[in-house]
Amino acid sequence: MNLSVDIKKSYDDFGLRVKFDSDSKRIGILGASGSGKSMTLKAISGLITPDEGRISVGKSILYDSREKVNVKTADRNVGYLFQSYALFPNMTVRENLESALHGARRRERRAVSGRTQEGSINGQAAGTGNNIAGKQGDRRLVNTYIKKFGLEEVADHRPGELSGGQQQRTALARMLICDPGLLLLDEPFSAVDTFMKEGMRLELIRILNEYNKQVILVSHDRDEIYQMCNYLVLMDKGRVIAHGKTDELFRHPGTEVAARLTGCKNISRIEKLTEHRIKALDWGGLELVTGEKVTDDITHAGIRAHDFIPGEHGVNVIACGQAMISKMPFEWYVTLENGLWWKLGRNLDEEYKSSVVPQYISVEPDRIVLLKAGQKTV
């Protein structure tokens, strides 16, 4: 199933311009706070209406300004997991799931009566796909989902009595019990303590793999996106600045802004010396050999903090000088005299030794990322 988004939306102090399409099962939208990530999800779900453009899933059109199509939110068959999970606080886990089914059954009745708009996901009216038949069927289905999501012990608890992980599983169960064709996850770990995130990420991956739906995950955390999504959309100031396979965009971000969003700590303006040689103006005039050809539109270079090699070998040998060292639980953070930042591993028992920072380090030419300036939009 291919998701295609090409929309514009203007506010007094902000403009949204989003264009991408992908048939990947896991699509990540990465950007800083205020870049328009959540607004994009709201447009896909129908919670806000673009000024112009088109949104389609497969052969189904959800929004088309030219054709005057705008399928109602309730009929888009889209599951939306909000940052806050948006559980009904006065309802138990069981009642939250039951309420979702009641809403789904109302949509089924509208579809049967012919009142549902055309163009919902999967080319059908927005039914649940679960063929719900009466209250007995509801109870059986709710019990199945309570068990599937490991919520048996808290089924009669209200959201305020649940842990963060239990709230998330409840919200996911409530969303998935209606069998949506597209899942939208808006910063699903933003309200979770750091020490719980990894376990919850793995649990979410397991759940999503089981349901095998197309998912859009919005986050400002590049580790979440990299771990969970095989297709990446990078956003900055309301614009898509790059999109493509996640691994490829991390290897070749293309622009200075995209490199920063993907976590590159070392970025310098450059002067081109030859087709494969540059001078890094922000690293003390360091001259480096590059693997890629330096074209005339290249203005910056980047080096990932993990890509340095201790010792004098290779063509790009760098003197460490009077380096500054910060000790982290499992890594040394080293700032070289010329401003380059190096991250290397350590164990908890390892104390500072002069040998932690050698006299020289080097970087392979193919590890130097060539970048263009500015915010290229696509």
Summary of the structure (lengths in Angstrom):
residues: 378
radius of gyration: 24.8
end to end distance: 21.8
largest distance: 77.9
contacts: 1193
relative contact order: 0.12
helix: 30%
strand: 29%
